[in-house]
Amino acid sequence: MNEVLTCFSEWHRPVWAEIDLDHVAHNIREFQRITPPHTQLMAIVKADGYGHGAVEVAKAALEAGASRLAIAFLEEGIVLRRKELSAPILILGVSAPDTEKAALEHDLTPTICTVDSAQRFSQAAATLGKTIRFHLKLDTGMGRIGVRPEQLKELLEALQHLPNLEMEGVFSHFSKADEKEKTYTQMQLHRYHECLNMIHAAGFRPTIRHLANSAGTMETSEAHFDLVRIGISLYGFYPSDEVDKTTVDLRPVMRWKTRIAHLKMLPTGERVSYGGMFTTRRPTMVATLPLGYADGFRRRLWTKNWHVLVRGQRAPILGKICMDMFMVDVTDIAGTSIGDEVVLIGSQGENTISADDMANALETINYEITCLVGKRVPRIYVKQGKIVAIESLLGYQSM
Ligand SMILES: *Cc1c(COP(=O)(O)O)cnc(C)c1O
């Protein structure tokens, strides 16, 4: 790996995220193992694949057995189509007025949950002489988007009279599937069944019924239906600490790394970084790393006793994290030199720093950690030990 990486001299700075596509495939296979053969897997690649890179993750997931993709909004879907991904793509969010034609032209499947939006899609489809397949979204207790069960009858009546529309799917979203206590999840499941009955009674025959996210898929097999939507766990993370981690064996997909850019000895009593908040208490070997909060390495970590891995050991952060750099203490790590590989997320030697560890320190969730790894950090896609693509500020390069 390292030899190959140094070939890319156009990288002005050694900061990168390795995206392990074999782990994507492994995670997909784990979900295949716990779902029935007729249940399809939808790979959720919104937010640029939770920060991992939607295109390569989508390809790897489809190759491993996922049959569909989903993104949050139109542009994210167009990005995938431009990279010649031809699998069905569901837009999970509501479509803004006047985007109907674009969705149709790029063959993206919209989510519909209001009469207004159904009318707009019907009209756009009629104009283009097409029939549009959509998924109906139900709000069974998330309180976000979706038609409420009380309003479902009205929407179904409108849909019965709107031409050029075909209800391919019906879905809803869990809000507490990752919690141990399943009463609320069971209530949502119950409401979902009631809505399905109404939809059936109104004469619709949607073939793709789906409800479960990663947590729902792992924890609540009654929610598998025709398709499950795998997001966070596609990337190798458990949705929370409360899920049973023995159900599926997940492997984290992202490793975030850099190299020591500068190294110097500071005498006792010298200050480090903005505000001079850290003062050396001994002669200190300070290593400067060439990334900062503008890369998604969160500034707040400086107050959290955080560290990175150097030569397999933990090197504590010294002072505030800057926009493009921060400093760590390597005094106790013998033999450190400029150019040494530093692990920000991942393993080195016996030690590991996971996105979960970082999320706990920052009082947030693993989802947010990988999503916020900045666009300045090149994504290096690795498959069977080989680099297959690179995505950086300079563009996308397939090997
Ligand atoms: C993001 C999202 C998912 C994926 O959820 P995970 O917890 O990441 O598995 C599934 N369904 C909908 C509607 C979503 O917005």
The ligand as an SDF file (V2000), in Angstrom:
LIG
                    3D

 15 15  0  0  0  0  0  0  0  0999 V2000
  -30.6150    7.2670    6.3100 C   0  0  0  0  0  0  0  0  0  0  0  0
  -31.7980    6.4040    6.1630 C   0  0  0  0  0  0  0  0  0  0  0  0
  -31.6790    5.0100    6.2940 C   0  0  0  0  0  0  0  0  0  0  0  0
  -30.4130    4.3220    6.7520 C   0  0  0  0  0  0  0  0  0  0  0  0
  -30.3700    4.3090    8.1370 O   0  0  0  0  0  0  0  0  0  0  0  0
  -29.1410    3.6460    8.9300 P   0  0  0  0  0  0  0  0  0  0  0  0
  -29.4700    3.8470   10.3520 O   0  0  0  0  0  0  0  0  0  0  0  0
  -27.9310    4.4100    8.5080 O   0  0  0  0  0  0  0  0  0  0  0  0
  -29.1050    2.2260    8.4940 O   0  0  0  0  0  0  0  0  0  0  0  0
  -32.8030    4.2490    6.0310 C   0  0  0  0  0  0  0  0  0  0  0  0
  -33.9710    4.8370    5.6840 N   0  0  0  0  0  0  0  0  0  0  0  0
  -34.1290    6.1620    5.5780 C   0  0  0  0  0  0  0  0  0  0  0  0
  -35.4470    6.7260    5.2150 C   0  0  0  0  0  0  0  0  0  0  0  0
  -33.0500    6.9970    5.8330 C   0  0  0  0  0  0  0  0  0  0  0  0
  -33.2090    8.3230    5.7450 O   0  0  0  0  0  0  0  0  0  0  0  0
  1  2  1  0
  2  3  1  0
  2 14  2  0
  3  4  1  0
  3 10  2  0
  4  5  1  0
  5  6  1  0
  6  7  2  0
  6  8  1  0
  6  9  1  0
 10 11  1  0
 11 12  2  0
 12 13  1  0
 12 14  1  0
 14 15  1  0
M  END
$$$$
